[in-house]
Amino acid sequence: MGPTLLPLYAQVKAQLIERIQSGEWKPGELIPNEFDLAKALGVSQGTVRKALGEMTAEKLLLRRQGRGTFVAEHTPESMLFRFFNFYDEDGVHVSPETIWVRSRSGAAKPKERLKLWLEGGERVVRISRLRGYGGRPFAYEEICVSEALFPGLADGEIPNTLYDHFQHNYGVTVTGGDEKLTAVAAQEQQAAHLDVEVGSPLLQLNRQTFSLDGRPIEWRVSLCALGDVHYLVRLG
């Protein structure tokens, strides 16, 4: 391990993340135990334990009592529960369904390049999607990702949940993101999609998600007609 300003456990963590990112450790795979990792990396078990603890807290790893530590595997259910924070009046988690979806590719626009850290001339895949809940349109989404990172995405079937699709079919793991919430009034096209009156209040979610190496991989803007649904953030 070369000289660096990072604490030793952070250096170990970076090396372990690289094993996931490179595909050496695949989603759902059991990783070596603390003793074997410490021996292979030339550090103490305590250092490895701290690195693994942070990765578990960040949901990159999953510890199973009596079985060991596994690379976290994204599933449609886990991704909806983690990244779709809507609940009904009874506190039941909302699981939306896709009503329709369209995808196409094209040259990245200036704001798309900014959001995805792209160079000039790069192309993106744009996905438009209407999602429903309880028999009514609920959320209209515009999603943008790099075409180089997700080749063929625009030509294939777009699943109801994307992040598990990214992990299993492209080897790209979403680790988290930033989401900004704003109240907006429905414009004519948005109102038509969501079956509401023009000027109706909508919740706008502006999201940027990141991969294991900290690079943005998705820019998503969602417009939601809440009705009897609410957005919930648990604190602490």
Stockholm file with secondary structure:
# STOCKHOLM 1.0

chainA/1-236         MGPTLLPLYAQVKAQLIERIQSGEWKPGELIPNEFDLAKALGVSQGTVRKALGEMTAEKLLLRRQGRGTFVAEHTPESMLFRFFNFYDEDGVHVSPETIWVRSRSGAAKPKERLKLWLEGGERVVRISRLRGYGGRPFAYEEICVSEALFPGLADGEIPNTLYDHFQHNYGVTVTGGDEKLTAVAAQEQQAAHLDVEVGSPLLQLNRQTFSLDGRPIEWRVSLCALGDVHYLVRLG
#=GR chainA/1-236 SS CCCCSSCHHHHHHHHHHHHHHTTSSCTTCBCCCHHHHHHHHTSCHHHHHHHHHHHHHTTSEEEETTTEEEECCCCHHHHHHHHCCEECTTSCBCCCEEEEEEEEEEECCHHHHHHHTCCTTCEEEEEEEEEEETTEEEEEEEEEEETTTSTTGGGSCCCSCSHHHHHHHHCCCCCEEEEEEEEEECCHHHHHHHTCCTTCEEEEEEEEEECTTSCEEEEEEEEECCTTCEECCCCC
#=GC SS_cons         CCCCSSCHHHHHHHHHHHHHHTTSSCTTCBCCCHHHHHHHHTSCHHHHHHHHHHHHHTTSEEEETTTEEEECCCCHHHHHHHHCCEECTTSCBCCCEEEEEEEEEEECCHHHHHHHTCCTTCEEEEEEEEEEETTEEEEEEEEEEETTTSTTGGGSCCCSCSHHHHHHHHCCCCCEEEEEEEEEECCHHHHHHHTCCTTCEEEEEEEEEECTTSCEEEEEEEEECCTTCEECCCCC
//
